[in-house]
Amino acid sequence: MEIFRLALRNLSRQKKRTFLLGGAIAFGLMIVTLINGFAGAFLTNISENFANLAAGHIFAQGVEKSASGREYELIRDDSLLLAAAKEAGIPAKYVTKVSSFDGNLVFAGHTARLTIDGVDFATETFLPERLVFKEGGLAGMKDRQGIIISDPIAKRLDVRPGDRLLVQLKTYSGQNNVGEFAVAGITPDPGIFGSMAGYANKAYVNELLNIGSGEYQTLGFYLPSLDGMDGYGDAFYKAVKARAAVFDRDAAKKETNPIRAFMNQGKNETWAGVKYRVYTLNDLLAQVKQIAEVLKTSSLVILLVLFGIIMVGITNTFRIIMYERIREIGTMRSIGMQRAEVRNLFLSEAMILALGGALAGLAVAGAVMAGLSMVNFGLSSPLFIILKNGHMTFRLDALTTAFDVLVVAALTLVSAMLPARKAARLDPAVALRTVK
């Protein structure tokens, strides 16, 4: 405790220098904490927003293959899948049945490529509860040819609610077809997923795809939360596999682009009847998870680089401190202070600087995160997909934060170790004779 008290006294003697060193440590940890906080919420926000766009967390598709080798995505009878979901114990908050196609929308010489999802707005309340409109609304979907598009698509086509536009597409069997839509509503810009923000009545989409009224392409289960998604997905996959032919889910997981892997699974295979594809939101967002991991790794690299620079400053500062106190060290040694105690005095100062700077850095990072989370970027922001209800969110992992603080403390102690050892080895008589 006496060593600790002396360390505090020494630091208070040079307040400006102490604040500069502590501030450098605080700045480095603040930057790393902000990156970690952003990375922690990055995947969760994207997963939740993408789940809303894709209408689910766990999905199943039926795939048929013709004699010519062409694949058709179609679920004609979903009783097998629903039975498998019940066996897997999926606590679905919503069950969605979607038909979709990629089509070219055409209006007054303007064109836009868009994925259009067919939804039963009368029975599936999932989407209507989450849609936010800039113009128009759900009332326009009473027209069986109504369509909801995003603001970027509306601007590209130069359309407003009530305008009627053409759509060019291919039926589920690959034949060219043409239809007509009436713009019912325009939603805010969903960012990079703007091309997936088209919704129409499933009955009309089925008609354009040339499939039956009770058929569809993708079965989705929307869970109460992201927790347990992979476990339920695995259980569902096993339950479906016990009942029918299923594409190997693990093979797609090993690919760097899981979406492309899912789509290409059946290229070199032949089968009769229906073969099912089962996947989860995490399977689709595998590359996004890699980005989150890269952000976390980058934060550690930034921490090491920043403290590599700061360590040089700490080492040089403690060398200066040692020379400034050389006669003081000689006096303390001459009245009985041991070498280990001199070394520990310097290291205690370094530890106080490290922990004080770390706490200040965490406090400032918390204040910055709180401030940024209060800023409403709006639902029309291009950053929509990484935001939560238009706001930035941050999530810190306690273990990661503790590890960063330990790294900061360790690096600070390493920086001060050489000057501390040099101070401890000073000969008391020589130190007392030294003229500053």
Secondary structure, 3 states (H helix, E strand, C coil): CHHHHHHHHHHHHCHHHHHHHHHHHHHHHHHHHHHHHHHHHHHHHHHHHHHHHHCCCEEEEEEEECCCCCEEECECCCHHHHHHHHHHCCCCCEEEEEEEEEEEEEECCEEEEEEEEEECCCCCCHHHHHCCCCEECHHHHHCCCEEEEEHHHHHHHCCCCCCEEEEEEECCCCCEEEEEEEEEEEECCCHHHHHHCEEEEHHHHHHHHCCCCCCECEEEEECCCCCCHHHHHHHHHHHHHCCCCECCHHHHHCCCCHHHHHHHCCCCCCCCCEEEEEEEHHHHCHHHHHHHHHHHHHHHHHHHHHHHHHHHHHHHHHHHHHHHCHHHHHHHHHCCCCHHHHHHHHHHHHHHHHHHHHHHHHHHHHHHHHHHHHCECCCCCCCHHHCECCECCCCCCHHHHHHHHHHHHHHHHHHHHHHHHHHHCCCHHHHHHCCC
